[in-house]
Each structure stands twice: as structure tokens, then as C-alpha cells.
Amino acid sequence: MALMSDEYYMKMALGLAAEAASEGETPVGAVIVRSDGLIAGKGKNSREKNRNALCHAELIAIDEACKTLGGWRLRDCTLFVTLEPCPMCTGAIINSRIERVVFAAKDPKAGSVGSVTNLFEKEYNHCPETISGILEEESSSLLKNFFSELRRKNQKMSGVKLTEVKTSEQIKKVAAMADEIWHEWFPSIISEGQIDYMLEKFQSEKAISDQLANDGYRYFMIMNGGEHIGYTAVRPENDGRLFLSKIYIKKEHRGKGFGRAVFEFLKEMCRENGYSAIRLTVNKHNDDSIAVYKKCGFRIIGEGVTDIGGGYVMDDYFFQLDAEEQNGR
């Protein structure tokens, strides 16, 4: 048998990743090849199927290679994997003495071969040669498409659809809903005067239009069966986080899981774009919202008082939800 090119084996790994995706798993595939061309081990993510955190593609491939070659030392082997290995997998690579690691796409959230850290540069007893970026675009596309489809299915199951606000008519509808929801929700927390002031300053048609045109905001109408039941607004930040500026749902639709569906949508947005966390601010006296955020995994990271003009202030907690591991790893 003859040793083929790195691209050849990476295509094989991508095929395994595609199989994983078809089975509902994060699309990552791995192949271990001996220097004479023998394919010693193959693996694809099967964490969901096996309900086992250890079932990463790399670990499955390493396990199979050890059985094929009759020992735990894989010194004469190259690991080809479609996504940058995580800390667990880099540890297994070091301990199995794999000679070379070739990976396709970087993993900015959990990658441990240069993205978050590089464990191969630490003073362990083995350091493999590494090559990155082989068929990176193909792997990244596979991952992105998988999570986009997963988000679509989650929205379909929940009955929620998020429609991005683009037109003046949509802006008008969001502003009208803001006026309705704020006057229903906030009187027990802040004064009517402050509600009117904040609506004009932050949620009028003009204010929303300015935020979309000049401030990097994205607004989404929350739809259920064609009915406009709420809205949300986000803004990417320079520090790599996603600021959740607004999320409001009409009274008659609360408590039905629609808010959680929106959070899932935003977490998928983080995964696809590499945002590290979702942050938000909430009034310290907004007990119901605080309870919801905590239930959904947000934690308090600070607090502060902000002067918003007009003699009014916002006395808020600062909440953050760390994004789930990038690409499901």
C-alpha cells in the first residue's frame, strides 16, 4: 500500500464527519494512518448516540488504531481530524505518541493546538508535528451548515421563527410592540415617565432605525405560527461577546418556552460566529426576568448605575452566559 497526500486522508475524515452529521452528531471525523499507508483507525463523533463525553472522533480513532497495531504507542502514525482537537483529545494524542497531527478547521472555543491554548508547546514528554488548514473551508462549511440546520429544526419544534428586521414596516411593528409590552411590564419597576422617556430614546421608530444603521444592532421579530409575539435585539461587541440588548415576549405567550427557544437561537449564533458569551443588563428589581435568566444559565458578573439622561438612571445587574463549546466540542 502507498501513502497518499494529506488532502486524500482529510477527505476521508470529512466523509466520516458527514456521516456523523447525518446521525445528528457534531460533524467531526478522524483517521489515523501509519507511515506505510495503512489506515489503522477511524472515528466520528458519537457522543449523543452513546451518551458518553469520551466519544470524540479522535479518541475513537486512537482506540481503534491501538487495537489494529497491537499497542498503545502510535509513534509512526499521523492523525487527520476535521476540527482542531480539544484538551481531552490533545492529551490522548500526547499519551499515544502520535507523530503528526493534521487538522482542518480551527476551534476558537475549545481548540488546544493554538486557538485557546497549545498543549503541544507545554513541557510534556511528547510533542507531535502539527499542520492546520488542510481543507479548512470544507470542514467549516460542514459545521456551519449542521448547526444552521439544527437551529432551524429547534425553531420548528418550538413553533418559533425569528425574522430579521429589515424594512421600515417591520421597524414600525417592533416599535409598536415595544410600546405595548413596556407599558404592561415595567410600571411595577420604574415610573411611567421613565418608561415613556426610554421608549422614545431607545425604542421609537427613529431610535431603532438609527441603531440598525449606525450602531451594529440586529433586531429580530419573534413569530409563532405567523403571529408577532415579541422581539429581540443583539449587537456584536469588540471583545468577542454578543450583547443581548432586548428580549420581550407578549404577556399571553410567556411561560410557553418561547424565550428559551430564542436563547437557543442566540447560542447558535455564538457558535457560528465564534462569540465567547452572551451578556445582558437587567434592572435589579426585575425579579421575574432575573429568575428566567438564572434558570437559563446566566450568571451575575457585576452591577452598575448608568445615567441615561432626563434625570433617570438604570440600576442594573450585569449577566453573562458563556457560549457552549464552539461547534459542540
C-alpha positions as CSV (number, residue, x, y, z in Angstrom):
1,M,0.0,0.0,0.0
2,A,1.1,3.5,-0.7
3,L,1.0,6.6,1.4
4,M,-1.3,9.3,-0.1
5,S,-1.5,13.0,0.3
6,D,-2.7,14.8,3.4
7,E,-5.7,16.0,1.4
8,Y,-6.6,12.5,0.5
9,Y,-6.9,11.4,4.1
10,M,-8.6,14.6,5.2
11,K,-11.3,13.9,2.6
12,M,-11.7,10.5,4.2
13,A,-12.1,12.2,7.6
14,L,-14.6,14.7,6.1
15,G,-16.6,11.7,4.9
16,L,-16.8,10.4,8.4
17,A,-17.7,13.9,9.7
18,A,-20.6,14.0,7.2
19,E,-21.8,10.6,8.4
20,A,-21.8,11.9,12.0
21,A,-23.9,14.9,10.9
22,S,-26.4,12.6,9.2
23,E,-26.7,10.8,12.6
24,G,-27.3,14.1,14.5
25,E,-23.8,14.3,15.8
26,T,-21.4,17.3,15.6
27,P,-19.7,16.7,12.3
28,V,-16.1,15.7,13.2
29,G,-14.2,12.8,11.7
30,A,-10.8,11.4,12.3
31,V,-8.4,9.0,10.5
32,I,-5.1,7.6,11.8
33,V,-2.7,6.5,9.1
34,R,0.7,4.6,9.5
35,S,3.7,5.9,7.5
36,D,3.3,3.0,5.1
37,G,-0.2,4.0,4.2
38,L,-2.1,1.5,6.5
39,I,-5.3,3.1,7.8
40,A,-5.0,2.0,11.4
41,G,-8.1,3.7,12.9
42,K,-11.2,5.7,12.0
43,G,-13.6,7.7,14.2
44,K,-16.5,10.0,14.1
45,N,-18.3,11.9,16.9
46,S,-20.8,9.7,18.6
47,R,-21.3,11.5,21.9
48,E,-25.0,11.9,21.6
49,K,-25.6,8.3,20.4
50,N,-23.5,6.8,23.1
51,R,-24.3,9.4,25.8
52,N,-20.7,9.5,26.6
53,A,-18.4,12.5,26.8
54,L,-15.4,10.5,25.7
55,C,-16.8,9.7,22.3
56,H,-14.9,12.3,20.3
57,A,-13.8,11.3,16.9
58,E,-10.1,11.4,17.8
59,L,-10.5,9.1,20.8
60,I,-12.4,6.5,18.9
61,A,-9.8,6.6,16.1
62,I,-7.0,6.2,18.7
63,D,-8.7,3.3,20.4
64,E,-9.2,1.5,17.1
65,A,-5.6,2.2,16.0
66,C,-4.2,0.8,19.2
67,K,-6.2,-2.4,18.7
68,T,-5.2,-2.6,15.0
69,L,-1.5,-2.1,15.7
70,G,-1.4,-4.1,18.9
71,G,0.0,-1.4,21.3
72,W,-0.6,2.0,22.8
73,R,2.3,3.7,21.1
74,L,1.4,5.2,17.7
75,R,4.8,6.7,17.0
76,D,4.8,6.1,13.3
77,C,1.3,7.5,12.7
78,T,-0.5,10.6,11.6
79,L,-3.9,11.7,12.9
80,F,-6.1,13.5,10.4
81,V,-9.1,15.3,12.0
82,T,-11.6,17.8,10.6
83,L,-11.6,20.1,13.7
84,E,-8.8,21.3,16.0
85,P,-8.5,18.8,18.9
86,C,-9.9,19.8,22.3
87,P,-7.9,19.5,25.6
88,M,-9.1,15.9,26.2
89,C,-8.1,14.8,22.7
90,T,-4.7,16.6,22.7
91,G,-3.9,14.8,25.9
92,A,-4.7,11.5,24.3
93,I,-2.6,12.4,21.3
94,I,0.4,13.2,23.6
95,N,-0.1,9.9,25.6
96,S,-0.4,7.8,22.4
97,R,2.8,9.3,21.0
98,I,1.2,10.1,17.6
99,E,3.9,11.6,15.4
100,R,1.9,14.0,13.3
101,V,-1.4,15.8,13.7
102,V,-3.2,17.4,10.7
103,F,-6.4,19.2,11.3
104,A,-8.8,21.3,9.1
105,A,-10.8,23.9,10.9
106,K,-9.8,25.8,14.0
107,D,-12.0,25.7,17.1
108,P,-11.8,29.2,18.8
109,K,-13.7,28.0,21.8
110,A,-12.1,24.7,22.7
111,G,-9.2,24.2,20.3
112,S,-6.0,23.3,22.2
113,V,-3.5,23.3,19.3
114,G,-3.2,27.1,19.1
115,S,-6.7,28.6,19.4
116,V,-7.4,28.7,23.1
117,T,-4.0,27.2,24.1
118,N,-1.4,24.9,22.6
119,L,-0.8,21.9,24.8
120,F,1.8,20.6,22.4
121,E,4.0,23.5,23.4
122,K,3.9,22.6,27.1
123,E,6.7,20.6,28.6
124,Y,5.2,17.2,28.2
125,N,7.2,14.1,27.2
126,H,6.0,14.2,23.6
127,C,5.3,16.9,21.0
128,P,3.9,15.9,17.6
129,E,4.3,17.8,14.4
130,T,1.2,19.8,13.6
131,I,-0.3,21.1,10.3
132,S,-3.5,23.1,10.2
133,G,-5.8,24.4,7.5
134,I,-6.0,21.3,5.2
135,L,-9.5,21.5,3.6
136,E,-10.4,24.1,6.3
137,E,-13.2,25.6,4.2
138,E,-14.9,22.3,3.6
139,S,-14.8,21.4,7.3
140,S,-16.0,24.9,8.4
141,S,-18.9,24.8,5.9
142,L,-19.9,21.3,7.1
143,L,-20.0,22.5,10.7
144,K,-21.8,25.8,9.9
145,N,-24.5,24.0,7.8
146,F,-25.0,21.4,10.5
147,F,-25.7,24.0,13.2
148,S,-27.8,26.1,10.9
149,E,-30.0,23.1,10.2
150,L,-30.1,22.2,13.9
151,R,-31.2,25.7,14.8
152,R,-33.9,25.5,12.1
153,K,-35.2,22.2,13.5
154,N,-35.2,23.6,17.0
155,Q,-37.2,26.6,15.9
156,K,-39.6,24.4,14.0
157,M,-40.1,22.1,17.0
158,S,-40.8,25.1,19.3
159,G,-43.0,26.8,16.8
160,V,-40.8,29.9,16.9
161,K,-39.4,31.7,13.9
162,L,-37.1,34.7,14.2
163,T,-37.4,37.1,11.3
164,E,-34.7,39.7,11.0
165,V,-36.0,43.3,10.9
166,K,-35.0,45.0,7.6
167,T,-37.9,47.2,6.4
168,S,-39.5,50.3,7.7
169,E,-42.7,48.5,8.2
170,Q,-41.0,45.9,10.4
171,I,-39.4,48.6,12.4
172,K,-42.8,50.2,12.9
173,K,-44.2,46.9,14.2
174,V,-41.3,46.4,16.6
175,A,-41.7,49.9,18.0
176,A,-45.4,49.4,18.5
177,M,-44.8,46.1,20.3
178,A,-42.2,47.8,22.5
179,D,-44.7,50.4,23.5
180,E,-47.3,47.8,24.3
181,I,-45.0,45.4,26.3
182,W,-43.1,48.1,28.2
183,H,-46.3,49.8,29.4
184,E,-47.6,46.4,30.5
185,W,-44.4,45.0,32.1
186,F,-42.5,47.9,33.7
187,P,-44.9,50.1,35.7
188,S,-44.2,48.0,38.8
189,I,-40.5,48.5,38.4
190,I,-40.0,52.1,37.0
191,S,-42.2,55.1,36.7
192,E,-44.4,55.8,33.7
193,G,-42.3,58.9,33.0
194,Q,-39.2,56.8,32.7
195,I,-40.9,54.2,30.6
196,D,-42.0,56.9,28.1
197,Y,-38.6,58.5,28.1
198,M,-36.8,55.2,27.5
199,L,-39.2,54.2,24.8
200,E,-38.6,57.5,22.9
201,K,-34.8,57.3,23.4
202,F,-34.3,53.6,22.7
203,Q,-37.3,52.0,21.2
204,S,-39.0,54.5,18.9
205,E,-39.0,54.0,15.2
206,K,-36.3,56.6,14.8
207,A,-34.2,55.1,17.6
208,I,-34.4,51.6,16.2
209,S,-33.6,52.8,12.7
210,D,-30.5,54.6,14.0
211,Q,-29.4,51.5,15.9
212,L,-29.7,49.3,12.8
213,A,-28.0,51.8,10.5
214,N,-25.2,53.1,12.7
215,D,-24.7,51.1,15.9
216,G,-24.3,47.5,14.6
217,Y,-27.6,46.2,16.1
218,R,-29.7,43.4,14.7
219,Y,-33.4,43.2,15.5
220,F,-35.5,40.0,15.1
221,M,-39.3,39.7,15.3
222,I,-40.3,36.6,17.3
223,M,-43.0,34.8,15.3
224,N,-45.3,31.9,16.3
225,G,-47.5,30.5,13.6
226,G,-47.4,33.8,11.7
227,E,-48.2,35.8,14.8
228,H,-45.8,38.5,16.0
229,I,-45.4,37.6,19.7
230,G,-42.2,39.5,20.7
231,Y,-38.9,40.8,19.6
232,T,-35.2,40.6,20.4
233,A,-32.1,42.8,19.6
234,V,-28.4,42.0,19.7
235,R,-25.1,43.6,19.0
236,P,-21.7,42.0,18.5
237,E,-19.0,43.6,20.7
238,N,-15.3,44.2,20.1
239,D,-14.3,41.9,23.0
240,G,-15.9,38.9,21.2
241,R,-19.1,38.8,23.2
242,L,-22.7,39.2,22.0
243,F,-24.7,41.9,23.8
244,L,-28.4,40.9,24.2
245,S,-29.9,44.3,24.3
246,K,-33.6,43.4,24.2
247,I,-35.8,40.3,24.6
248,Y,-39.5,40.8,25.1
249,I,-42.5,38.5,24.7
250,K,-46.2,39.4,24.9
251,K,-47.9,38.5,28.2
252,E,-50.2,35.8,26.8
253,H,-47.2,34.0,25.3
254,R,-44.9,33.9,28.3
255,G,-44.1,30.7,30.1
256,K,-44.5,28.5,27.0
257,G,-40.8,28.0,26.2
258,F,-40.5,30.7,23.5
259,G,-37.9,32.6,25.4
260,R,-35.7,29.5,25.8
261,A,-36.1,29.0,22.0
262,V,-34.8,32.5,21.4
263,F,-31.8,31.8,23.7
264,E,-31.0,28.6,21.7
265,F,-31.1,30.7,18.5
266,L,-28.7,33.2,20.1
267,K,-26.4,30.4,21.3
268,E,-26.2,29.0,17.8
269,M,-25.4,32.5,16.5
270,C,-22.5,32.5,19.0
271,R,-21.3,29.1,17.8
272,E,-21.4,30.1,14.1
273,N,-19.7,33.4,14.7
274,G,-17.2,32.5,17.4
275,Y,-18.7,34.8,20.1
276,S,-17.5,33.7,23.5
277,A,-20.5,34.7,25.6
278,I,-23.9,36.5,25.6
279,R,-24.1,39.4,28.0
280,L,-27.1,41.5,29.1
281,T,-28.2,44.0,31.7
282,V,-31.4,43.7,33.8
283,N,-33.0,46.0,36.3
284,K,-32.2,44.9,39.8
285,H,-35.9,44.9,40.7
286,N,-37.0,42.9,37.6
287,D,-37.3,39.7,39.7
288,D,-39.2,37.6,37.2
289,S,-36.7,38.3,34.4
290,I,-33.7,37.7,36.8
291,A,-35.2,34.3,37.7
292,V,-35.6,33.4,34.0
293,Y,-32.0,34.4,33.1
294,K,-30.6,32.3,36.0
295,K,-32.7,29.3,35.1
296,C,-31.3,29.6,31.5
297,G,-27.7,29.5,32.8
298,F,-26.9,33.2,33.0
299,R,-24.8,34.4,36.0
300,I,-24.2,37.8,37.6
301,I,-20.8,39.2,36.7
302,G,-21.3,42.7,38.0
303,E,-23.7,45.6,38.7
304,G,-23.8,49.3,38.0
305,V,-25.8,52.5,37.7
306,T,-26.0,54.2,34.3
307,D,-27.2,57.8,33.8
308,I,-29.4,57.8,30.7
309,G,-30.3,61.4,30.8
310,G,-33.6,63.1,31.6
311,G,-33.0,62.7,35.2
312,Y,-33.2,59.0,35.0
313,V,-30.8,56.1,35.7
314,M,-30.7,52.4,35.1
315,D,-29.7,50.4,38.2
316,D,-28.8,47.1,36.7
317,Y,-27.2,43.7,37.2
318,F,-24.8,42.6,34.5
319,F,-25.5,39.0,33.5
320,Q,-23.4,36.7,31.2
321,L,-24.0,33.3,29.6
322,D,-20.7,31.7,28.4
323,A,-21.3,30.2,25.0
324,E,-21.4,26.4,24.8
325,E,-18.2,24.9,23.5
326,Q,-17.7,26.0,19.9
327,N,-19.0,23.6,17.4
328,G,-20.4,21.4,20.1
329,R,-17.0,20.3,21.4
